[in-house]
């Protein structure tokens, strides 16, 4: 039940960051001054966060459903660890690339 709630919260957080423009939910963004914040394209970052958090939440919900169906709690553990670790790696890798800087042109 806990992973179901966490999955829903992750999906809602991703939607709030993207569509509610609640960029203060992104760690480290609050501590930046306006000059540093202007270096980043917040719309692209919001889209990335929405996608990654939504996928993490969906996988957690799927893991919860499979755990209830099969009664094996290792499935739930797998569907928590793999999406969270993968999502964190993707966020760290992509956000440190130049693609999310405001001066980057495709």
C-alpha positions as CSV (number, residue, x, y, z in Angstrom):
1,X,0.0,0.0,0.0
2,X,2.9,2.3,0.8
3,X,4.4,2.0,-2.7
4,X,1.0,2.8,-4.2
5,X,0.8,6.0,-2.3
6,X,4.4,6.9,-3.1
7,X,3.9,6.2,-6.8
8,X,0.9,8.5,-6.8
9,X,2.8,11.2,-4.9
10,X,5.7,11.0,-7.5
11,X,3.3,11.4,-10.4
12,X,1.6,14.4,-8.8
13,X,5.0,16.0,-7.9
14,X,6.1,15.6,-11.6
15,X,2.9,17.2,-12.8
16,X,3.2,20.0,-10.3
17,X,6.8,20.8,-11.3
18,X,5.9,20.9,-15.0
19,X,2.5,22.4,-15.1
20,X,2.2,24.1,-11.8
21,X,5.7,25.7,-12.3
22,X,6.7,24.6,-8.8
23,X,10.4,24.6,-9.5
24,X,11.1,25.2,-5.9
25,X,10.5,21.4,-5.5
26,X,13.8,20.8,-7.4
27,X,16.7,20.5,-5.0
28,X,19.3,23.2,-5.2
29,X,17.2,25.6,-7.3
30,X,16.1,27.6,-4.2
31,X,19.7,28.4,-3.2
32,X,20.6,29.8,-6.6
33,X,20.4,33.6,-7.1
34,X,18.5,35.0,-10.2
35,X,21.7,35.2,-12.3
36,X,22.5,31.5,-11.7
37,X,18.9,30.5,-12.3
38,X,18.8,32.3,-15.6
39,X,21.5,30.0,-16.9
40,X,19.1,27.1,-16.9
41,X,16.1,26.4,-19.1
42,X,13.5,25.7,-16.5
43,X,10.8,24.5,-19.0
44,X,13.1,21.7,-20.2
45,X,14.1,20.8,-16.7
46,X,10.4,20.7,-15.7
47,X,9.6,18.4,-18.6
48,X,12.5,16.1,-17.7
49,X,11.4,15.9,-14.0
50,X,7.8,15.3,-15.1
51,X,8.8,12.4,-17.3
52,X,11.2,10.8,-14.9
53,X,9.0,11.1,-11.8
54,X,5.9,9.9,-13.7
55,X,7.8,6.8,-14.9
56,X,9.1,6.1,-11.4
57,X,5.6,6.4,-10.0
58,X,4.0,4.2,-12.7
59,X,6.6,1.5,-12.1
60,X,6.0,1.6,-8.3
61,X,2.2,1.3,-8.9
62,X,2.8,-1.6,-11.2
63,X,5.1,-3.2,-8.6
64,X,2.4,-2.8,-6.0
65,X,-0.3,-4.4,-8.2
66,X,2.0,-7.3,-9.0
67,X,2.9,-7.8,-5.4
68,X,-0.7,-8.0,-4.4
69,X,-1.5,-10.4,-7.2
70,X,1.4,-12.8,-6.6
71,X,2.0,-12.2,-2.9
72,X,5.8,-11.9,-3.3
73,X,7.2,-8.9,-1.7
74,X,10.5,-9.2,-3.6
75,X,8.6,-7.9,-6.7
76,X,7.7,-4.8,-4.7
77,X,11.3,-4.3,-3.7
78,X,12.5,-4.7,-7.3
79,X,9.9,-2.2,-8.5
80,X,11.1,0.3,-5.9
81,X,14.9,0.0,-6.2
82,X,15.3,-0.2,-10.0
83,X,13.1,2.8,-11.0
84,X,14.4,5.0,-8.2
85,X,18.1,4.3,-8.9
86,X,17.6,4.5,-12.6
87,X,15.6,7.7,-12.4
88,X,18.3,9.3,-10.2
89,X,21.1,8.4,-12.5
90,X,19.1,9.7,-15.5
91,X,18.4,13.0,-13.7
92,X,22.0,13.5,-12.7
93,X,23.4,12.6,-16.1
94,X,20.9,14.7,-18.2
95,X,20.8,17.7,-15.9
96,X,24.6,18.1,-16.0
97,X,24.6,18.2,-19.8
98,X,24.5,21.5,-21.7
99,X,21.1,20.6,-23.2
100,X,19.4,22.1,-20.2
101,X,21.3,25.4,-20.2
102,X,19.4,28.4,-21.5
103,X,22.0,29.3,-24.1
104,X,21.9,25.8,-25.7
105,X,20.4,25.8,-29.2
106,X,19.2,22.6,-30.9
